[in-house]
Amino acid sequence: MGRATYKVRLLPSTRFGLLLLWFYGAVSMYLIRINFGVSIVCMTIDPVDNATFDNDSLLGSTVVPPDDSCEEVKQEDRQTGEFYWDRETRGILNSAFFFGYILTHIPGGILAQKYGPKWVHFGGMTFATVASVLCPVSAEGSEWALFACRMLIGIGCGAFVPTVRNMINNWSPVYEKSIMASIQASGKIQASGKIQASGYSIGSMVAFSLSGLLCDTLGWEFTFYIPTLFVVIYLALFAPLGANGPENYSCISEKERSYILDERSRQAQDNEMIPWRSIFTSMACICLFICDFCTAWGSYTILTSGAQYMNDVLKFDIKANGLYNALPPLTKFIISIIGGILIDVIRKRHWLSTTNARKLSQTLGCVIPAAMMIGIGFMSCDNRGAAIAMMCIGEGFSGFTRIGVLTICMEVAPRYASVISGVQSTFGTASGILSPIVVGMLTPNGAEDEWQKVFYIGAAIYLFGWIMFIIFADAEVQDWAKGRTDHKNETETRISKAKGDPIYSADVATLGYKDLGMWNQELEVNVKNYI
């Protein structure tokens, strides 16, 4: 199918309406996913007399028992909980969601590929909703019952990313992928090719601020009940309005439907064999998997353990803790949107190749957060403002990874984007499992020098992922992922560039190509009004 001779704007459009729905879905999913970072601070309590503080920490450093000399905030005012769980137990509980989340990434992508993403998505979120409602009851039973409940939430939410990416890929014209991915993701922090990333950020912001407020006013139980209500509303909207793609959707104009089908990248909508060997031996894919792990580590450290850091080192009470924890995701949301627009402009005007544009994004999304993590390690409660500012800058610029490593999977192999994104997210989720556990092991006493090690490790992992991406990342469609249509579009693009036109604006281009060595064909495409 040739490229469209017209353009249907993103705003207003049916695809933008669906984008807002997915955005809200990402927000609601993050509410039941991220709320636990503040909830566990509200639920637990440390001994007030500092009797647990030894002279040596886990790694042999000198531990000075924390004091509350920065402001008149007493320890008992910062600890309102009822559960005496040690730090390692808290770390394991913080990771419980990700133990479940990692199990359904790849199956979710496969099921979305085979049966369509809509009902796979709906079923997973329904399962997570039921598990979320049961969390307060399970916590009263035992910490391991709570672990199981949080793990079940993760299992239900695990299909969210690959199914939404699949729907986004089905609904996105090629040059809208970055901005659509960034807007939706703002509702996550993570992510992609990820429209869901901006939704993630807003979801994190709402989850933190709402959890702190609910804990302070109604009690920790409501930090589970109220977020779950948001998911119920999302499911009620998604069931009638969600769609796998524009092909048979009733609420769309024929003009927009034709535009999307003509302009989007070739998708793997046939029941083809998935080239697993090619995926796991392609250096471009291996790079994505490793880099997703590295970039996710830093974000998960802030998201899952930031509230505990603010309690231990910065000495905030629970209400302020939640509000200040909401600032880094807010910054990430803003920068993700600006970054998505910037990178799309750079690509459309051919200032940089797609690969180099992604590498620029990843550089901004890794190097600046790494520098901020090193700086945070030197902060104390005497430098609260600087610590919060560094957390905001670092987490904010990490949003550029959404248009780096998190978007490139739709370019490396668009035919298999949902499957590759599932594998990619599995690697990212592994850092969500390990990071809270490592934090719990490194901070048995919550001392400043213990937290310093946490941030140094996060910075080192960020930089390793950045180096890997710069060396090995490739945003071109891989040969093993190309079909006949991909070869045709590639020839169109190459000839258009050869004519000196960056945006396919030639009046008429007569394009020749040889497809799979089987035939020669002349193709005449009018692309005068592409932009």
C-alpha positions as CSV (number, residue, x, y, z in Angstrom):
1,M,0.0,0.0,0.0
2,G,1.4,3.4,-0.9
3,R,1.9,6.3,1.4
4,A,-1.1,8.6,1.9
5,T,-1.3,11.8,-0.2
6,Y,-2.9,13.7,2.7
7,K,-2.5,14.0,6.4
8,V,-5.1,13.8,9.2
9,R,-4.0,15.8,12.3
10,L,-3.5,14.1,15.6
11,L,-5.6,16.7,17.4
12,P,-8.5,16.4,17.1
13,S,-8.9,12.8,16.0
14,T,-10.2,9.4,17.0
15,R,-6.7,8.1,17.7
16,F,-6.1,11.1,20.0
17,G,-9.2,10.2,22.0
18,L,-8.0,6.6,22.3
19,L,-4.6,8.0,23.3
20,L,-6.3,9.9,26.2
21,L,-8.1,6.7,27.2
22,W,-4.7,4.7,27.3
23,F,-3.2,7.6,29.1
24,Y,-5.8,7.4,31.9
25,G,-5.3,3.6,31.9
26,A,-1.6,4.1,32.5
27,V,-2.4,6.6,35.3
28,S,-4.8,4.1,37.0
29,M,-2.5,1.2,36.6
30,Y,0.3,3.1,38.2
31,L,-1.9,4.1,41.1
32,I,-2.2,0.5,42.2
33,R,1.4,-0.3,41.2
34,I,3.4,2.6,42.8
35,N,1.2,3.5,45.8
36,F,3.0,0.9,47.8
37,G,6.2,2.9,48.0
38,V,4.4,5.4,50.3
39,S,2.0,2.9,51.8
40,I,4.8,0.8,53.3
41,V,6.3,3.8,55.0
42,C,2.9,4.5,56.4
43,M,2.3,0.9,57.4
44,T,5.6,0.2,59.2
45,I,7.4,1.5,62.2
46,D,11.0,1.4,63.4
47,P,12.0,1.3,67.1
48,V,12.0,4.8,68.5
49,D,15.0,4.3,70.7
50,N,17.4,3.5,67.8
51,A,18.2,0.3,69.6
52,T,18.6,-1.4,66.2
53,F,21.6,0.8,65.2
54,D,24.9,-1.1,65.3
55,N,28.3,0.3,64.8
56,D,28.7,-1.4,61.5
57,S,26.3,-1.6,58.6
58,L,25.9,-4.4,56.1
59,L,29.0,-3.3,54.2
60,G,31.2,-2.3,57.1
61,S,30.6,1.4,57.1
62,T,30.2,3.4,60.3
63,V,26.6,4.1,61.1
64,V,25.4,7.1,62.9
65,P,21.9,6.8,64.3
66,P,19.6,9.3,62.5
67,D,18.5,12.3,64.4
68,D,15.8,14.9,63.7
69,S,17.9,18.0,64.3
70,C,17.1,19.5,60.8
71,E,13.6,20.5,61.8
72,E,11.3,19.9,64.7
73,V,10.0,16.7,63.2
74,K,10.0,13.9,65.8
75,Q,10.6,10.3,64.8
76,E,7.2,9.3,66.2
77,D,5.6,11.9,64.0
78,R,7.1,10.3,60.9
79,Q,6.2,6.8,61.9
80,T,2.5,6.1,62.1
81,G,2.4,2.4,61.2
82,E,1.6,-0.8,63.0
83,F,3.8,-3.4,61.4
84,Y,7.4,-4.0,62.7
85,W,8.9,-5.4,59.5
86,D,12.7,-5.1,59.1
87,R,14.3,-3.4,56.1
88,E,15.0,-6.6,54.2
89,T,11.4,-7.6,54.5
90,R,10.2,-4.2,53.3
91,G,12.5,-4.5,50.3
92,I,11.1,-7.9,49.5
93,L,7.5,-6.6,49.8
94,N,8.4,-3.6,47.6
95,S,9.6,-6.1,44.9
96,A,6.6,-8.4,45.2
97,F,4.6,-6.6,42.4
98,F,7.5,-7.1,40.0
99,F,7.8,-10.8,40.8
100,G,4.3,-11.1,39.3
101,Y,4.7,-8.4,36.7
102,I,7.7,-10.1,35.0
103,L,5.8,-13.3,34.5
104,T,3.2,-12.0,32.1
105,H,5.2,-9.6,29.9
106,I,6.1,-12.1,27.2
107,P,2.9,-14.1,27.4
108,G,1.0,-10.8,27.2
109,G,2.8,-9.9,24.0
110,I,2.3,-13.3,22.5
111,L,-1.5,-13.3,23.3
112,A,-1.9,-9.8,22.0
113,Q,-0.1,-10.8,18.8
114,K,-2.3,-13.9,18.3
115,Y,-5.7,-12.8,19.6
116,G,-5.5,-9.0,19.6
117,P,-4.6,-6.8,22.5
118,K,-8.0,-5.4,23.7
119,W,-9.4,-8.3,25.8
120,V,-6.0,-9.5,26.9
121,H,-5.5,-6.0,28.3
122,F,-9.0,-5.9,29.9
123,G,-8.7,-9.3,31.5
124,G,-5.3,-8.6,33.1
125,M,-6.4,-5.3,34.6
126,T,-9.6,-6.9,36.0
127,F,-7.5,-9.5,37.7
128,A,-5.2,-6.8,39.2
129,T,-8.2,-4.8,40.5
130,V,-9.5,-7.8,42.5
131,A,-6.1,-8.4,44.0
132,S,-5.6,-4.8,44.9
133,V,-8.8,-4.7,47.0
134,L,-7.6,-7.7,49.0
135,C,-4.3,-6.1,50.0
136,P,-5.4,-4.6,53.4
137,V,-6.9,-7.9,54.5
138,S,-3.8,-9.8,53.5
139,A,-1.5,-7.4,55.3
140,E,-3.4,-8.0,58.6
141,G,-2.8,-11.8,58.0
142,S,0.9,-11.7,57.4
143,E,3.6,-10.1,55.4
144,W,3.8,-13.1,53.1
145,A,0.0,-12.9,52.4
146,L,0.6,-9.3,51.4
147,F,3.5,-10.4,49.3
148,A,1.3,-12.8,47.5
149,C,-1.4,-10.2,46.9
150,R,1.0,-7.7,45.5
151,M,2.5,-10.4,43.3
152,L,-1.0,-11.1,41.9
153,I,-1.5,-7.4,41.1
154,G,1.8,-7.6,39.2
155,I,0.6,-10.6,37.2
156,G,-2.6,-8.8,36.2
157,C,-0.7,-5.6,35.2
158,G,2.1,-7.4,33.4
159,A,0.2,-7.5,30.1
160,F,-0.5,-3.7,30.2
161,V,2.7,-2.6,28.5
162,P,2.8,-5.0,25.6
163,T,-0.9,-4.8,24.9
164,V,-1.0,-1.0,24.9
165,R,2.2,-0.8,22.8
166,N,0.5,-3.1,20.4
167,M,-2.6,-0.9,20.2
168,I,-0.5,2.2,19.9
169,N,1.5,0.7,17.1
170,N,-1.7,-0.2,15.3
171,W,-3.1,3.3,15.6
172,S,0.1,5.3,15.0
173,P,1.3,6.8,11.7
174,V,5.1,6.4,11.6
175,Y,6.0,10.0,12.5
176,E,3.7,10.2,15.5
177,K,5.2,7.3,17.4
178,S,7.5,9.3,19.7
179,I,4.9,11.9,20.7
180,M,2.1,9.4,21.2
181,A,4.4,7.1,23.2
182,S,5.5,10.0,25.4
183,I,2.0,11.3,26.0
184,Q,0.6,8.0,27.0
185,A,3.5,7.0,29.0
186,S,3.3,10.1,31.1
187,G,0.4,8.4,32.7
188,K,4.0,5.5,33.5
189,I,7.1,6.2,34.1
190,Q,8.5,3.4,31.8
191,A,8.2,1.8,29.2
192,S,9.1,2.6,25.4
193,G,8.0,2.7,22.2
194,K,5.7,3.8,24.7
195,I,2.8,5.9,24.7
196,Q,2.2,4.7,28.1
197,A,5.2,6.5,29.6
198,S,3.7,9.9,30.2
199,G,0.6,8.3,31.8
200,Y,3.1,6.5,34.0
201,S,4.5,9.7,35.3
202,I,1.2,11.2,36.1
203,G,0.1,8.0,37.7
204,S,3.2,8.0,39.9
205,M,2.6,11.6,40.8
206,V,-1.0,11.0,41.8
207,A,-0.2,7.8,43.6
208,F,2.5,9.4,45.8
209,S,0.6,12.5,46.7
210,L,-2.7,10.7,47.2
211,S,-1.2,7.9,49.3
212,G,0.5,10.4,51.6
213,L,-2.7,12.4,52.0
214,L,-4.9,9.3,52.5
215,C,-2.5,7.8,55.1
216,D,-2.4,11.1,57.0
217,T,-6.2,11.5,57.1
218,L,-8.0,8.1,56.6
219,G,-5.4,5.5,57.3
220,W,-3.1,3.2,55.3
221,E,-5.9,0.9,54.2
222,F,-7.4,3.6,52.0
223,T,-4.1,3.9,50.1
224,F,-5.2,0.7,48.5
225,Y,-9.0,1.2,48.2
226,I,-9.1,4.6,46.6
227,P,-6.5,3.9,43.8
228,T,-8.4,0.7,42.9
229,L,-11.5,2.8,42.3
230,F,-9.7,4.6,39.5
231,V,-9.0,1.3,37.8
232,V,-12.6,0.3,38.0
233,I,-13.6,3.5,36.2
234,Y,-11.0,2.9,33.5
235,L,-12.3,-0.7,32.8
236,A,-15.8,0.7,32.5
237,L,-14.6,3.1,29.8
238,F,-12.2,0.8,28.0
239,A,-14.7,-2.1,27.5
240,P,-16.9,-0.2,25.1
241,L,-14.4,2.3,23.7
242,G,-11.1,0.3,23.3
243,A,-10.1,-1.2,20.0
244,N,-7.3,-3.4,18.6
245,G,-6.9,-1.1,15.6
246,P,-8.7,1.2,13.1
247,E,-9.7,-1.5,10.6
248,N,-13.2,-2.3,12.0
249,Y,-13.6,0.5,14.5
250,S,-17.0,2.2,14.2
251,C,-16.2,5.6,15.8
252,I,-13.7,6.8,13.2
253,S,-14.0,8.6,9.9
254,E,-13.0,6.8,6.7
255,K,-10.5,9.5,6.0
256,E,-8.6,9.0,9.2
257,R,-8.9,5.2,8.9
258,S,-7.3,5.2,5.5
259,Y,-4.6,7.6,6.6
260,I,-3.5,5.4,9.5
261,L,-3.6,2.2,7.4
262,D,-1.6,3.9,4.6
263,E,1.0,5.6,6.8
264,R,1.7,3.3,9.7
265,S,4.6,0.9,9.8
266,R,3.9,-2.7,8.7
267,Q,2.6,-4.6,11.7
268,A,2.8,-8.4,12.3
269,Q,-1.0,-8.9,12.1
270,D,-0.8,-12.3,10.5
271,N,-0.4,-15.4,12.6
272,E,3.3,-15.6,11.5
273,M,6.0,-17.5,13.2
274,I,7.8,-15.3,15.7
275,P,11.6,-15.4,14.9
276,W,12.8,-16.0,18.4
277,R,16.3,-17.0,17.4
278,S,16.7,-13.8,15.4
279,I,15.3,-11.7,18.3
280,F,17.7,-13.1,20.9
281,T,20.7,-13.1,18.6
282,S,20.2,-9.6,17.1
283,M,22.7,-7.2,18.7
284,A,20.1,-4.4,18.2
285,C,17.6,-6.3,20.4
286,I,20.1,-7.5,23.0
287,C,21.1,-3.9,23.4
288,L,17.5,-2.9,24.0
289,F,17.1,-5.6,26.6
290,I,20.2,-4.7,28.6
291,C,19.6,-0.9,28.3
292,D,16.0,-1.3,29.5
293,F,17.3,-3.0,32.6
294,C,19.8,-0.3,33.3
295,T,17.5,2.7,32.7
296,A,14.7,1.1,34.7
297,W,17.0,0.5,37.7
298,G,17.4,4.2,38.4
299,S,13.7,5.0,38.0
300,Y,12.6,2.0,40.2
301,T,15.1,3.0,42.9
302,I,13.4,6.4,43.1
303,L,9.8,5.1,42.7
304,T,10.0,2.2,45.1
305,S,12.4,3.5,47.7
306,G,12.3,7.3,47.4
307,A,9.7,7.6,50.1
308,Q,11.8,5.5,52.5
309,Y,14.8,7.7,51.6
310,M,12.8,10.9,52.4
311,N,11.7,9.3,55.7
312,D,15.2,8.1,56.7
313,V,17.5,10.9,55.5
314,L,15.4,14.0,54.7
315,K,13.1,13.5,57.7
316,F,9.7,14.3,56.1
317,D,6.4,13.4,57.7
318,I,4.2,11.1,55.7
319,K,2.0,13.8,54.2
320,A,5.0,15.9,53.0
321,N,6.7,12.7,52.0
322,G,4.0,11.8,49.5
323,L,3.8,15.4,48.2
324,Y,7.5,15.7,47.6
325,N,7.7,12.2,46.1
326,A,5.2,13.4,43.5
327,L,7.5,16.1,42.1
328,P,10.0,13.9,40.2
329,P,7.2,12.1,38.2
330,L,5.7,15.5,37.5
331,T,9.0,16.7,36.1
332,K,9.3,13.5,34.1
333,F,5.9,14.0,32.6
334,I,6.8,17.6,31.4
335,I,10.2,16.6,30.0
336,S,8.8,13.5,28.3
337,I,6.3,15.5,26.3
338,I,8.8,18.2,25.4
339,G,11.4,15.6,24.5
340,G,8.9,13.6,22.3
341,I,8.1,16.8,20.3
342,L,11.8,17.7,20.1
343,I,12.9,14.3,18.8
344,D,10.0,14.1,16.3
345,V,11.0,17.5,14.9
346,I,14.6,16.5,14.7
347,R,13.7,13.3,12.8
348,K,11.2,15.0,10.4
349,R,13.6,17.7,9.5
350,H,16.4,15.2,9.1
351,W,18.8,17.0,11.4
352,L,19.8,13.6,12.8
353,S,19.1,10.1,11.6
354,T,16.6,8.2,13.6
355,T,19.3,6.1,15.2
356,N,21.3,9.2,16.2
357,A,18.1,10.9,17.5
358,R,17.5,7.9,19.7
359,K,21.1,8.0,20.9
360,L,20.7,11.7,21.8
361,S,17.6,10.9,23.8
362,Q,19.3,8.1,25.6
363,T,22.4,10.3,26.4
364,L,20.1,12.9,28.0
365,G,18.1,10.2,29.8
366,C,21.1,8.4,31.3
367,V,24.0,10.8,31.9
368,I,22.1,13.6,33.6
369,P,20.2,11.2,36.0
370,A,23.5,9.5,36.8
371,A,25.1,12.8,37.7
372,M,22.1,13.7,39.9
373,M,22.2,10.3,41.7
374,I,25.8,10.9,42.6
375,G,24.8,14.4,44.0
376,I,21.9,13.0,46.0
377,G,24.3,10.7,47.7
378,F,26.0,13.7,49.4
379,M,22.7,15.3,50.6
380,S,21.3,15.2,54.2
381,C,18.3,16.7,55.9
382,D,20.2,20.0,56.0
383,N,20.0,20.0,52.2
384,R,16.4,19.0,51.6
385,G,15.8,21.5,48.9
386,A,18.8,20.5,46.9
387,A,18.1,16.8,47.3
388,I,14.5,17.2,46.0
389,A,15.8,19.4,43.1
390,M,18.3,16.7,42.1
391,M,15.7,14.0,42.3
392,C,13.4,16.1,40.1
393,I,16.1,16.8,37.5
394,G,17.4,13.3,37.4
395,E,14.0,11.6,37.2
396,G,12.8,14.3,34.8
397,F,15.6,13.8,32.3
398,S,15.2,10.0,32.6
399,G,12.0,10.6,30.6
400,F,14.2,10.9,27.5
401,T,14.7,7.2,27.7
402,R,11.1,6.8,26.7
403,I,12.0,8.2,23.3
404,G,15.3,6.3,23.3
405,V,15.4,2.7,24.4
406,L,11.7,2.6,25.1
407,T,10.6,3.6,21.6
408,I,13.2,2.0,19.4
409,C,11.6,-1.5,19.6
410,M,8.9,-0.3,17.2
411,E,11.6,0.7,14.7
412,V,13.9,-2.3,15.0
413,A,11.2,-4.8,14.2
414,P,7.7,-3.1,13.9
415,R,6.2,-6.5,12.7
416,Y,7.1,-8.0,16.1
417,A,6.9,-4.8,18.3
418,S,4.5,-6.3,20.9
419,V,6.6,-9.4,21.4
420,I,9.9,-7.5,21.6
421,S,8.5,-4.9,23.9
422,G,7.3,-7.8,26.2
423,V,10.8,-9.2,26.3
424,Q,12.3,-5.7,26.8
425,S,9.9,-5.0,29.6
426,T,10.8,-8.3,31.2
427,F,14.4,-7.2,31.5
428,G,13.3,-3.8,32.8
429,T,11.0,-5.4,35.4
430,A,13.9,-7.6,36.6
431,S,15.5,-4.3,37.9
432,G,12.2,-3.6,39.7
433,I,12.6,-7.0,41.5
434,L,16.3,-6.5,42.4
435,S,16.5,-2.8,43.2
436,P,14.2,-2.8,46.3
437,I,15.9,-5.9,47.6
438,V,19.3,-4.4,47.2
439,V,18.1,-1.2,48.9
440,G,16.8,-3.2,51.8
441,M,20.1,-5.0,52.2
442,L,22.2,-1.9,51.9
443,T,20.1,0.3,54.3
444,P,19.4,-1.9,57.4
445,N,19.6,1.2,59.6
446,G,18.5,3.9,57.1
447,A,21.7,5.9,57.6
448,E,23.0,8.5,55.2
449,D,26.1,6.6,54.2
450,E,24.1,3.5,53.5
451,W,21.8,5.4,51.1
452,Q,24.9,6.9,49.5
453,K,25.9,3.5,48.3
454,V,22.4,3.0,46.9
455,F,22.7,6.1,44.7
456,Y,26.2,5.3,43.6
457,I,25.1,1.9,42.3
458,G,22.2,3.5,40.5
459,A,24.5,6.0,38.8
460,A,27.0,3.3,37.7
461,I,24.2,1.2,36.2
462,Y,22.8,4.2,34.3
463,L,26.2,4.9,32.8
464,F,26.7,1.3,31.8
465,G,23.4,1.2,30.0
466,W,24.2,4.5,28.2
467,I,27.5,3.2,26.9
468,M,25.8,0.0,25.6
469,F,23.2,2.0,23.8
470,I,25.7,4.4,22.2
471,I,27.8,1.5,20.9
472,F,25.1,-1.0,19.8
473,A,21.7,0.7,19.3
474,D,20.2,0.7,15.8
475,A,16.9,2.2,14.9
476,E,16.7,0.7,11.4
477,V,14.3,-2.2,10.6
478,Q,16.4,-5.4,10.9
479,D,16.6,-7.6,7.8
480,W,15.0,-10.6,9.6
481,A,12.0,-8.4,10.6
482,K,11.3,-7.1,7.1
483,G,8.4,-8.2,4.9
484,R,7.6,-7.4,1.3
485,T,5.9,-4.1,2.3
486,D,8.9,-3.1,4.4
487,H,11.2,-3.5,1.4
488,K,8.9,-1.4,-0.7
489,N,8.6,1.4,1.8
490,E,12.4,1.3,2.3
491,T,12.9,1.9,-1.4
492,E,10.4,4.7,-1.5
493,T,12.2,6.4,1.4
494,R,15.6,5.9,-0.2
495,I,14.6,7.4,-3.6
496,S,12.7,10.3,-1.9
497,K,15.9,11.2,0.0
498,A,17.9,10.9,-3.2
499,K,15.7,13.5,-4.8
500,G,16.7,15.9,-2.0
501,D,13.3,16.0,-0.4
502,P,13.3,15.3,3.4
503,I,9.6,14.9,3.8
504,Y,8.4,13.1,0.6
505,S,7.2,16.3,-1.0
506,A,8.1,15.5,-4.7
507,D,5.1,16.0,-7.0
508,V,5.4,12.5,-8.5
509,A,8.1,10.0,-7.8
510,T,8.4,6.9,-10.0
511,L,9.8,4.3,-7.8
512,G,11.2,1.0,-8.8
513,Y,12.0,-1.9,-6.5
514,K,12.8,-5.6,-6.5
515,D,11.0,-7.4,-3.8
516,L,12.4,-10.7,-2.4
517,G,14.2,-11.3,-5.8
518,M,10.8,-12.5,-7.3
519,W,9.7,-9.6,-9.5
520,N,10.3,-6.0,-10.7
521,Q,7.6,-3.6,-10.4
522,E,7.2,0.1,-11.2
523,L,5.4,2.1,-8.5
524,E,4.0,5.6,-9.1
525,V,3.2,7.4,-5.9
526,N,1.9,11.0,-5.6
527,V,3.2,12.3,-2.3
528,K,2.9,16.0,-3.0
529,N,0.8,16.8,0.1
530,Y,2.3,14.4,2.6
531,I,3.0,17.2,5.0
